Amino acid sequence: MVAEVKIWNPIEVAEQARKDYPSQIFASHLTIDPSLSFPLMKPLIIKLCKDIFKAWSNLDDSFFHVEKISGGITNLLLKVSVKEENCIDDTIAIRLYGPNTEYIIDRHRELQAVKYLSAAGFGAKWLGIFGNGMVQSFINAHTLIPSDIRDPKLAAKVAKELRRFHHVDIPGSKEPQLWNDIWKFFEKASVLEFEESKMHKTYETISFREVHDEIVELKGLSDRLNSPVIFSHNDLLSANIMINDDEDKIYFIDYEYASYNYRGFDIANHFAEYAGFECDYNLYPNMNEQFHFFRHYIQPDRPHEVSEKDLETFYVETNTYVLASHLFWALWGLIQAKMSAIDFDYLSYFFLRYNEYKRQKEKCFSQAQSYLSGFKNE
């Protein structure tokens, strides 16, 4: 049985952060309802800024400019610019957590990652937390879209940055979290009840016995691949990659699912996101596109010197763990269908991911088993 996630206590976490980073992390007890209309939300955001940053507490509201950057399928991101008379603009980013996301996201684990990744120079600088979100420095860059990450030049940059990310040392347990998280999602997803009869009837068509058996079988196979355990982003979709074109620099953002995990899973999960939220798996990278990525991940400075054996290992590893990515996010989609207030068809998302798992299973299993047989006979 998987243990429940600890109760989220932002002030407790902030106090610990202050010990690690004196005078740098600020906290507020305030919460902001992410479902509010933007006109109603704006004054609350300003109030939050004044509460967190005491230097701004006496500023007139007219000095604050608030705008919505994005509204994804989990969180809401806001940009706040502060302009004092005769002073330079100061800009921050505020991320509001989606409703009920603590049900599937370990916020303590996330903030542990944010703390050390920020110190290591990844993403935005962590500035503070509040009742249902965090405050970070504003990154002067734009987010990518699925078609961007297919571009060979950008793919090479992402591969190189992911290699660097995978070498970060985060204190604490180094145990890979993939199967713990999948089982946690399975337990929650398999006992849901939907008030809307049509949704519940659709939900009841799912065979959780079948899903259970698929998880067991896939874990058994993937464990035999001995994929290295590294610190993994676990959610490297295009919207979590930003680029500053002037500086030619990319950033990985949003570490909600980050943990120690299998290298094959993190790369596979990124490849699966080539398909976008519409899950057009015709866009999943072919062998040549994957080899291009692997070369720049394995040897960024000498990509063409990567051996065929290494390419084969990465290819099999990645295309086995992509099945785990489908199971992970399929179950996640079921939980979100029940818990999230965001207008997204999470229930259909379950079937898109799970059906792709079943469609690819035979090919991926056969490929992995053939590889393992050859490896054993060497």
C-alpha positions as CSV (number, residue, x, y, z in Angstrom):
1,M,0.0,0.0,0.0
2,V,1.4,3.4,-1.0
3,A,1.6,6.0,1.8
4,E,-0.6,9.1,1.4
5,V,1.1,12.4,0.6
6,K,1.8,14.6,3.6
7,I,-0.6,17.5,4.2
8,W,0.7,20.6,2.4
9,N,1.8,23.3,4.9
10,P,3.4,26.2,3.0
11,I,4.4,28.1,6.1
12,E,6.2,25.1,7.5
13,V,8.1,24.6,4.3
14,A,8.9,28.3,4.1
15,E,10.4,28.2,7.6
16,Q,12.7,25.4,6.6
17,A,13.6,27.2,3.4
18,R,14.5,30.3,5.4
19,K,17.0,28.2,7.4
20,D,18.6,27.0,4.1
21,Y,18.4,30.4,2.3
22,P,18.3,33.2,5.0
23,S,16.4,36.4,4.0
24,Q,15.6,35.0,0.5
25,I,12.4,33.0,0.9
26,F,9.2,34.8,1.9
27,A,5.8,33.4,2.9
28,S,2.2,34.4,3.1
29,H,-0.9,32.7,4.6
30,L,-3.1,34.1,1.8
31,T,-4.8,31.9,-0.8
32,I,-6.3,33.0,-4.1
33,D,-9.1,31.1,-5.8
34,P,-7.9,30.3,-9.3
35,S,-11.4,30.0,-10.6
36,L,-12.1,33.7,-10.1
37,S,-12.5,36.0,-13.1
38,F,-9.3,37.9,-13.8
39,P,-10.8,41.3,-12.8
40,L,-11.7,39.9,-9.4
41,M,-8.4,38.1,-9.1
42,K,-6.2,41.1,-9.9
43,P,-6.6,43.1,-6.6
44,L,-6.0,39.9,-4.6
45,I,-2.8,39.3,-6.5
46,I,-1.7,42.8,-5.7
47,K,-2.6,42.2,-2.0
48,L,-0.5,39.0,-2.0
49,C,2.5,40.8,-3.5
50,K,2.3,43.5,-0.8
51,D,2.0,40.8,1.9
52,I,5.0,38.8,0.6
53,F,7.3,41.6,-0.3
54,K,7.3,44.2,2.6
55,A,9.2,46.7,0.4
56,W,6.0,46.9,-1.7
57,S,3.5,47.0,1.1
58,N,3.0,50.8,1.0
59,L,2.9,51.2,-2.8
60,D,-0.3,52.3,-4.5
61,D,-2.1,49.6,-6.4
62,S,-1.6,51.7,-9.6
63,F,2.1,50.7,-9.5
64,F,1.2,47.1,-10.1
65,H,0.6,45.6,-13.6
66,V,-0.8,42.1,-13.5
67,E,-1.3,39.9,-16.6
68,K,-2.2,36.3,-17.2
69,I,0.7,34.4,-19.0
70,S,-0.9,31.0,-19.3
71,G,-3.7,28.8,-18.2
72,G,-2.6,25.2,-18.6
73,I,-4.4,22.1,-17.6
74,T,-3.0,22.1,-14.1
75,N,-1.9,25.6,-13.0
76,L,-2.3,29.3,-13.8
77,L,0.7,31.5,-14.3
78,L,0.6,35.3,-13.8
79,K,3.2,38.0,-14.5
80,V,3.4,41.0,-12.1
81,S,5.4,44.1,-12.9
82,V,6.0,46.8,-10.4
83,K,6.9,50.3,-11.5
84,E,7.8,52.8,-8.8
85,E,8.4,56.4,-9.7
86,N,12.0,57.0,-10.8
87,C,12.7,53.3,-10.3
88,I,13.4,50.4,-12.7
89,D,10.7,47.8,-13.3
90,D,10.7,44.8,-11.1
91,T,8.9,41.7,-12.4
92,I,8.0,38.4,-10.8
93,A,5.9,35.3,-11.8
94,I,3.2,33.9,-9.6
95,R,2.0,30.3,-10.1
96,L,-1.4,29.4,-8.7
97,Y,-1.9,25.7,-8.1
98,G,-4.9,24.1,-9.7
99,P,-7.7,23.0,-7.3
100,N,-7.2,19.7,-5.6
101,T,-3.8,19.2,-7.2
102,E,-2.3,18.2,-3.8
103,Y,-4.3,15.0,-4.3
104,I,-1.8,13.9,-7.0
105,I,1.2,16.1,-6.5
106,D,3.6,15.9,-3.5
107,R,4.2,19.6,-2.9
108,H,6.9,18.9,-0.3
109,R,8.8,16.9,-2.9
110,E,8.3,19.6,-5.5
111,L,9.7,22.4,-3.2
112,Q,12.7,20.2,-2.3
113,A,13.4,20.0,-6.0
114,V,12.8,23.8,-6.6
115,K,15.1,24.7,-3.8
116,Y,18.1,22.8,-5.2
117,L,17.4,23.2,-8.9
118,S,17.1,27.0,-8.4
119,A,20.4,27.0,-6.6
120,A,22.0,25.0,-9.4
121,G,20.9,27.6,-12.0
122,F,17.9,25.8,-13.5
123,G,14.6,27.6,-14.2
124,A,13.5,30.6,-12.2
125,K,14.7,31.6,-8.8
126,W,12.4,30.6,-6.0
127,L,11.3,33.8,-4.1
128,G,8.4,32.7,-1.9
129,I,5.3,30.6,-1.3
130,F,1.7,31.2,-0.2
131,G,-1.4,29.2,0.6
132,N,-1.9,27.7,-2.9
133,G,1.1,28.6,-5.0
134,M,4.6,30.0,-5.3
135,V,6.4,33.1,-6.4
136,Q,9.4,33.0,-8.6
137,S,11.6,35.4,-10.6
138,F,10.3,36.1,-14.1
139,I,12.2,34.4,-16.9
140,N,12.5,36.6,-20.0
141,A,11.7,33.8,-22.5
142,H,8.8,32.2,-24.3
143,T,7.4,28.7,-23.9
144,L,7.7,26.2,-26.7
145,I,4.9,24.5,-28.5
146,P,5.0,20.8,-29.6
147,S,6.1,21.6,-33.2
148,D,9.2,23.5,-31.7
149,I,10.6,20.5,-29.9
150,R,10.7,18.5,-33.2
151,D,13.2,21.0,-34.7
152,P,16.6,19.3,-34.8
153,K,18.5,22.3,-33.5
154,L,16.1,22.7,-30.5
155,A,16.0,19.0,-29.9
156,A,19.8,19.0,-29.6
157,K,19.7,21.8,-27.1
158,V,17.0,20.1,-25.1
159,A,19.0,16.8,-25.0
160,K,22.1,18.7,-23.8
161,E,20.2,20.5,-21.1
162,L,18.4,17.3,-20.0
163,R,21.8,15.6,-19.6
164,R,22.9,18.5,-17.3
165,F,19.6,18.3,-15.4
166,H,20.1,14.6,-14.9
167,H,23.4,15.2,-13.1
168,V,21.9,17.4,-10.4
169,D,22.3,16.0,-6.9
170,I,19.2,16.5,-4.8
171,P,19.6,15.5,-1.1
172,G,17.4,12.7,0.3
173,S,16.2,9.4,-1.0
174,K,17.5,8.3,-4.4
175,E,14.8,5.7,-4.8
176,P,13.1,5.9,-8.2
177,Q,9.5,7.0,-7.8
178,L,7.9,5.8,-11.0
179,W,6.1,2.7,-9.8
180,N,5.3,4.2,-6.4
181,D,3.6,7.0,-8.2
182,I,1.8,4.8,-10.7
183,W,0.5,2.6,-7.9
184,K,-0.6,5.6,-5.9
185,F,-2.5,6.9,-9.0
186,F,-4.0,3.4,-9.6
187,E,-5.3,3.2,-6.0
188,K,-7.0,6.6,-6.3
189,A,-8.2,6.2,-9.9
190,S,-9.8,2.8,-9.3
191,V,-12.3,3.9,-6.6
192,L,-13.7,7.1,-8.2
193,E,-17.4,8.0,-8.4
194,F,-18.8,10.6,-10.9
195,E,-21.9,12.5,-10.2
196,E,-22.6,12.9,-13.9
197,S,-24.2,9.7,-15.1
198,K,-22.6,9.8,-18.6
199,M,-19.1,10.2,-17.2
200,H,-19.7,7.4,-14.6
201,K,-20.9,5.0,-17.3
202,T,-17.8,5.7,-19.4
203,Y,-15.6,5.3,-16.3
204,E,-17.3,1.9,-15.5
205,T,-16.1,0.6,-18.9
206,I,-12.5,0.6,-17.6
207,S,-11.2,-2.8,-16.4
208,F,-9.0,-2.0,-13.5
209,R,-8.0,-5.6,-13.2
210,E,-6.6,-5.4,-16.7
211,V,-4.8,-2.1,-15.9
212,H,-3.4,-3.7,-12.7
213,D,-2.0,-6.7,-14.7
214,E,-0.5,-4.4,-17.3
215,I,1.4,-2.4,-14.6
216,V,2.7,-5.6,-13.1
217,E,3.8,-7.0,-16.5
218,L,5.4,-3.8,-17.7
219,K,7.3,-3.2,-14.4
220,G,8.7,-6.8,-14.6
221,L,10.0,-6.1,-18.1
222,S,11.4,-2.6,-17.6
223,D,13.2,-3.6,-14.4
224,R,15.3,-6.0,-16.5
225,L,16.6,-3.1,-18.6
226,N,18.5,-1.6,-15.6
227,S,17.9,1.9,-16.7
228,P,20.1,4.3,-14.6
229,V,18.3,6.2,-11.9
230,I,18.8,10.0,-12.2
231,F,17.0,13.1,-11.0
232,S,14.2,13.4,-13.5
233,H,11.9,16.2,-14.5
234,N,9.1,13.7,-15.3
235,D,6.9,16.2,-17.1
236,L,9.1,17.7,-19.9
237,L,6.3,18.7,-22.3
238,S,6.9,21.7,-24.6
239,A,5.1,24.1,-22.3
240,N,7.6,23.4,-19.6
241,I,10.5,24.4,-21.8
242,M,11.3,28.1,-22.4
243,I,13.8,29.7,-24.7
244,N,15.4,33.2,-24.7
245,D,16.1,33.7,-28.4
246,D,18.5,36.6,-27.9
247,E,20.7,34.7,-25.5
248,D,20.0,31.3,-27.2
249,K,19.3,29.8,-23.8
250,I,16.7,27.3,-22.8
251,Y,15.1,26.7,-19.4
252,F,13.2,23.8,-17.9
253,I,10.4,25.0,-15.6
254,D,7.7,23.5,-13.4
255,Y,9.0,20.7,-11.2
256,E,5.7,19.4,-9.8
257,Y,6.5,15.8,-10.7
258,A,10.3,15.9,-10.4
259,S,11.9,13.1,-8.5
260,Y,14.6,10.5,-8.8
261,N,13.5,8.2,-11.6
262,Y,14.6,6.1,-14.5
263,R,16.5,7.8,-17.3
264,G,14.5,5.9,-19.9
265,F,11.2,7.2,-18.4
266,D,12.2,10.9,-18.5
267,I,13.4,10.8,-22.1
268,A,10.4,8.6,-23.2
269,N,8.0,11.0,-21.4
270,H,9.5,13.9,-23.3
271,F,9.1,12.0,-26.6
272,A,5.5,11.2,-25.9
273,E,4.9,15.0,-25.5
274,Y,5.7,15.5,-29.2
275,A,2.1,14.4,-29.7
276,G,0.7,17.4,-27.7
277,F,-2.5,17.2,-25.6
278,E,-4.4,16.1,-28.7
279,C,-2.2,12.9,-28.5
280,D,-1.4,12.8,-32.2
281,Y,1.1,10.0,-32.0
282,N,1.9,10.3,-35.7
283,L,4.2,13.0,-34.3
284,Y,6.1,10.6,-32.0
285,P,9.8,10.8,-33.0
286,N,10.9,8.1,-35.4
287,M,14.2,6.2,-35.0
288,N,16.4,8.8,-36.7
289,E,14.9,11.6,-34.7
290,Q,15.4,9.7,-31.5
291,F,19.0,8.8,-32.4
292,H,19.7,12.5,-33.1
293,F,18.4,13.3,-29.6
294,F,20.4,10.4,-28.0
295,R,23.6,11.5,-29.6
296,H,23.4,15.0,-28.2
297,Y,22.4,13.7,-24.8
298,I,25.2,11.1,-24.6
299,Q,28.0,13.2,-26.0
300,P,27.0,16.8,-26.6
301,D,30.4,17.9,-27.8
302,R,31.0,14.9,-30.1
303,P,27.5,13.6,-31.0
304,H,28.7,11.7,-34.1
305,E,31.1,9.6,-32.1
306,V,28.3,7.9,-30.1
307,S,28.4,4.1,-30.7
308,E,25.7,2.1,-32.3
309,K,25.5,-0.1,-29.1
310,D,24.7,3.0,-27.0
311,L,22.1,4.1,-29.5
312,E,20.4,0.7,-29.4
313,T,20.5,0.7,-25.6
314,F,18.9,4.1,-25.4
315,Y,16.3,3.3,-28.1
316,V,15.1,0.1,-26.4
317,E,15.1,1.7,-22.9
318,T,13.2,4.7,-24.1
319,N,10.6,2.8,-26.2
320,T,9.9,0.5,-23.3
321,Y,9.4,3.2,-20.7
322,V,7.1,5.2,-23.1
323,L,4.6,2.5,-22.2
324,A,5.0,3.5,-18.5
325,S,4.5,7.2,-19.5
326,H,1.1,6.2,-21.1
327,L,0.0,4.4,-18.0
328,F,1.2,7.1,-15.6
329,W,-0.7,9.9,-17.4
330,A,-3.7,7.8,-18.3
331,L,-4.3,7.2,-14.6
332,W,-3.5,10.8,-13.8
333,G,-6.2,11.8,-16.3
334,L,-8.8,9.8,-14.4
335,I,-8.0,11.5,-11.1
336,Q,-8.1,14.9,-12.7
337,A,-11.4,14.1,-14.4
338,K,-12.9,13.8,-10.9
339,M,-10.8,16.5,-9.1
340,S,-10.0,19.3,-11.5
341,A,-12.2,22.3,-12.1
342,I,-10.3,23.2,-15.3
343,D,-12.2,22.8,-18.6
344,F,-10.3,19.9,-20.1
345,D,-11.7,16.5,-21.1
346,Y,-9.5,14.4,-18.8
347,L,-11.6,11.3,-19.1
348,S,-11.0,11.2,-22.8
349,Y,-7.4,11.8,-22.2
350,F,-7.3,8.6,-20.2
351,F,-8.5,6.6,-23.2
352,L,-6.1,8.4,-25.6
353,R,-3.1,7.4,-23.5
354,Y,-4.3,3.9,-22.5
355,N,-5.3,3.0,-26.0
356,E,-1.9,4.1,-27.3
357,Y,-0.3,1.9,-24.6
358,K,-2.2,-1.1,-25.9
359,R,-1.5,-0.2,-29.5
360,Q,2.2,0.0,-28.9
361,K,2.6,-2.8,-26.3
362,E,3.3,-5.8,-28.5
363,K,5.9,-4.0,-30.6
364,C,7.7,-2.5,-27.6
365,F,7.7,-5.7,-25.6
366,S,9.0,-7.7,-28.5
367,Q,11.8,-5.2,-29.1
368,A,12.8,-5.2,-25.4
369,Q,12.7,-9.0,-25.1
370,S,14.8,-9.4,-28.3
371,Y,17.3,-6.9,-27.0
372,L,17.5,-8.6,-23.6
373,S,17.9,-12.1,-25.2
374,G,20.8,-10.8,-27.4
375,F,22.4,-9.1,-24.4
376,K,22.2,-12.4,-22.4
377,N,23.8,-14.4,-25.2
378,E,26.8,-12.1,-25.6
